[in-house]
Amino acid sequence: MATAPPSHTCKVRTVVFDLASAGDNEQRHGVARVVAAVEGKDVGVLVNNAGATYPCAAYFHEVGGDVWEDVVRVNVEAATRITRAVVPLMVAKGRGAVVNVGSGSSVVVPAFPLYAVYAATKAYVDQFSRSLSVEYKQYGVDVQCQIPLYVATKMSPVKGDSPFIPSPEEYAKAALRCIGYEARCVPYWRHSVQWFFASLVRAAALNQWRLQIGIRKRNEMKALLREKVCS
């Protein structure tokens, strides 16, 4: 006779704060609230999934200070501080996993023009993750950087259906299967195919291709803004 599986009680603690808070004090206070919320808890997995980028493609000198500073605060400072707060809890338990979400903009292509600060922050995430992986493997803590290309989210500049652009749900399933393996991985297999073909192209050609894409998107946005002003 089949028996019902044991029931499990799950409690969710929600901590809301702005990762792009202007100033160190606000961000430090928010991270302290996260630490307080997980104090005494068995934290098994940390996923640093929050990210910020430009609202549209732009040359670096066109990007406002508030924009690129927010990108650095969210992608670099917040991820680093939250990881620093949670890793000691995992070390004490002798187990855990940290998943940092990187980007193909920092590793798949040699350059990502007109999104320079964003790509640079994701290069930091990649190196940060792989270095921590070496440091903490001995303590039973796996640290991994997952490399997505385009995913159909609000943050993605690419719209429309494509076999190479998964839904968030489809990508999340692939990402979960990769936790605990390589320090750097590409969870979605079609993205791996794209990376392979990109590796066959000369860097100069890829750079020119990415530059033209960036310029086109920049010009499209400028034209759209002009239309709104004139309408």
PyMOL commands that set and color helices and strands:
alter all, ss='L'
color gray80, all
select helices_A, chain A and resi 24-38+60-62+65-93+104-107+116-139+168-178+189-199+203-230
alter helices_A, ss='H'
color red, helices_A
select strands_A, chain A and resi 45-48+96-101+141-146+184-185
alter strands_A, ss='S'
color yellow, strands_A
deselect
rebuild
show_as cartoon
